[in-house]
Amino acid sequence: MANLSALKGEIQAITDIGKITNAMQLVAAAKLRRVGKKIVETHEYVAEVYSVFNEIIKQTQDSIFLLKPGQEIKKTLWVVVNSNLGLAGGYNSNVNKLVFPKLKPNDEIFAIGSKAVSFYKNRKVKIRASLTNVDINFTSLDAQNLGQRIMEYYTNNEFDQIQLAYTKFVNNATFQPTTLVLFPIEKDETVKKTIQAEIQFEPSAELILETTVNLYLNTVLFGTIIESQVSEQASRRMAMENATKNGNGLIHDLSIKYNRERQSAITQEINEIVSGANAQNDK
């Protein structure tokens, strides 16, 4: 009977955990629907802004924001986007596995999300700054404030390079950890041109880049962090769905084992009763 009690307690514990994982799955699904609408709305805007800035960059000959031939990168600031909560599958670990091997001795981290703070702090990597209030309500104003801090690090020559590590959203089941160089900007001739007419910038592309580079940075930050938020919620929903399914499978297996043990105990009790009755009849 002791074994039966243990099995029953294990089934009940897994059932209780299953209720929690199912509830977390529903919450993540609701957040995913909410932030998913935002990514649809921002994708087109981000693409258009990036296309215009690519034209500006292609016509810019010299700027502190452009990568110069043979420029040496000695110190990089890594802006790493993680989550504040766990139980999101490989969402955080995949990004950190991509970044950590690339770190040079002088590199520092701008940690977005408490999980990034704890990961790099535990590995003795210097954290220049952190931001732990980023969630699905992240706005363009938040991106502007974040961009201003990052821009100051670069224009004050504290870092030779700024890289962003985030999770690119492909679909509800596929998320790709990605790194993106924010500064210095390298000219990308492969970007598809959405504006067919030849653009002339007045007074010059260099001056326009200098005065509007903040818009470029804010747009990139907003778009990538929104993608990361969608990926986080989709990853957590999938992880909790799998956990619930696995729990149901365990309950099924343990229930079969419990019933077999219970049937065996009942059969043994019947045999003992029959044997006792037979012994009484023999007297």
N, C-alpha and C positions, 0 to 999 in steps of 0.2 A: 504493500500500500504506500510505502514511503516513495517508491519510484513513481507511482501514479500521481502522488501529490506534487512531486517535482515537475513532472511533465505538464500537469495542469497549470502550475505556476508559470512555467516557461511559455506555454501557449498564451496565457493571459498577459504576460509582459510584452510579447511580440505584438499582440492585438492592440495594446495601449500605444506602443511605439508606432504601429501602423496608422492609428488615428491621427497622431501628430504629423507624420510624413504626408499623409493625405491632405491634412489641413494646410501644410506648408506648400504643397503642390498647387492647391486652389488659390492661395494667396499669390504665389509666383505667377500663375496663369493670369490672374486679374491685373497684376502689375505689368506683365508682358503685353497684354492687350492695350493698356493705357500708354506705355512708352512706345509701343510699336506704331501707334498712330503718329507719334512725334517724328519717328525716323523717316516715315514716308513723306511727311511734310518738309523735312529738312534736306533730304537727299538731293532734290532738284536744285535747291538754292545753293547748297555747298558745291555742287558740280559746276554751276554757272560762275560762281565767284572764283573757283579754282581755275576755270578756263580763262577768265579775264586776266587774272594775275599771271597765268602762264604766258600770255601775250606780252604783259608788261615786263616780265622777267626776261623773255627772249630778246626784247629790244633794249634791255639795260646792259651797258658795257661794264660799269664799275659801281660797286656798292658794298658797304660793310656787311650787307645781308646776303651777298652772293659768294659762293665758293670760288676761290681764286686757284688757278693752276698751281699745283705743287704745295698748296697750303697744308701745313702740319697741324694735326689735331692732337693736342697734348692732354686736354682735360674736357670731359663731357659731363653734362648734366642730363641724367635720365629721368624723364617724367613718366613714372610707371603707374598705370591705372589698374588697381585691384578693387575688391569689394570691401565693405565694412562688415559684412556677415559671411559666415561660412556655409557649409552644406550646399555648395554650388558646383559639385563635380570637380573637373579639372580647370575651371575658369581661372583661378588665381595661379595655380602651379604651372600651367602652360605658359603664361606670360613670363613668370619669374624664371622658368627654365630657359627661356629664350634670351633674357637679359643678363642673368648672372654670369654665364661664361664669357660674355663680351666686356665685362667691366675691367677697366684698367685701374692701376693702383690709386690714381688721383681722382678718379670719377666719383661723382656724388649722385644722390637720389633725391628727386622731388616725389615724395610718396603720396599718391592719391588713393585713399582707402586705408583703414586700420590694418588690414591684412598685409599690405605692402610695408607699412611701418614695422610690424612685428617681424616679417620675413627678413628684411635687410638689417634691422637692428640686431637680430639674433646672429647674423653672419658678419657682424662688425663692419658693415658698409656705412660710410658716413651719409647721414640724411640731412640735406641742406634745409628742407622744409617739408611740411606735410599738410594734407587737406583731407579731413575725415568726415565732412558733411555732404559729400557728393552722393546724390541718389537720383531717382527717376524724375525728380522735380528740378533737375539742373537746367538753368536758363542761359540765354545769351549774355545776360548781365554777369552771371557767375563766370562764364567763359572769358568775358572782358576783364574781370578782376584777376583771374588766373593768368591771362595773357600778359597783363601789365607787369606782374611779378616776374614772369619768365623773361619778358623783354628787357627788364632792368638788369637781370643777371648777364644777359648777352651783351647789351650795349655798354655795360660797365667793364667789359672784358674779363669777367670772372670765369667764364668758360669759353672754350674755343668752339664748342659744338653743343647743340641742344637736341636730344633725341626723345621721341615719344614712343612708349610701348603700350599698346592697347589691344583689345580683342575685336577683330573685324567680324561683323555679323554677315553670314552668308545666307543661312536660313534657320528655321527653328531647331534644327538638329546639327548644324555645322557652324563652328566658330573658329576663327583662325587668328592665333596670336601674331601680332604684326608690329614691326618697328618702323618709325617714320622720322627722318631727319627734318627738324623744324628750321634750324639755322646751323651753318650757313646754307642757303638754298642753292641746290644744284640745278642747272637748267635741264629740263626734261623735254627732249625733242619728240618723244613718243606719245605725248598727250594728244588725244584726239581734239582737233580744232572744231569747236561748235559754232564759232563766229566765222562765216565764210569770207566776209569783206576784209580788206586790208585795213588795219587800224593804225592811225597816226596819233601819237600822244603829244600833247602840248602842255607846258613848255618842253618837257622831256620825260622819257620813261623813267629815268633815274630819279627825278624829283617826285614823280607820282608814286614810285615805289617807296621812297623815303616817308612820304606823308600818309600812305595808306597801308603800310605793311602791318599795322596793328589790326586792321580789318581782316587781312589774310590770316594772321595768327589766330584771332578770335574765332573765325569761321572754321578753321581746321580743328581747333580744340573743341568747339561745340559739337561738330559733326562726329569726331572720333569718340568723345566721351558718351554721347548719346548711343552710338553703336555699341560701346562697351556695356552700357546699362541694359540695352536690349539683350545682348549676349549673356549677361549675368542672370537676368530673370529667366531666359530660355534654358540656360544651363541648370539653374536651380530647379525649375519645373521638371526637366527631364530626369535629374538626379533623384528628386523626391518621388517621381512616378516609378522609376526603377526600384527604389527602396521599398515602396508600397507593394509592388508586384513580388519582389523577393520575399518580403515578409509574409504575404499571402501564401507563397509557395512553402515557406517554412511551417506555417500554421497547418497547411494541408498534410505535410509529411509527419509532423508531430501528432496531429489528430489521428492519423492511421496508426502510428506507433502506440498512442494512448489507448485506442480501442482494442488493439491486439493485446496489450498488457492487461487491460481490464478484462477482456474475454478469457485470457489465460488464468487470471486470478479467480474469476467466477468458476471456471472449469475445475480448478484445483479445490475450491471450497466444496463444490458438488461432489467431487471424488472423495473428499474427506468425510462428508456427510454419509455418502453411500457406504463407504468402508466402515464407518462407525455403526451404521444400521445393520450391516451384514455381520459384524462382530457380535452385536447384541443378539441377533437371531441364532447364531451358532451356540450360544450358551445354553 
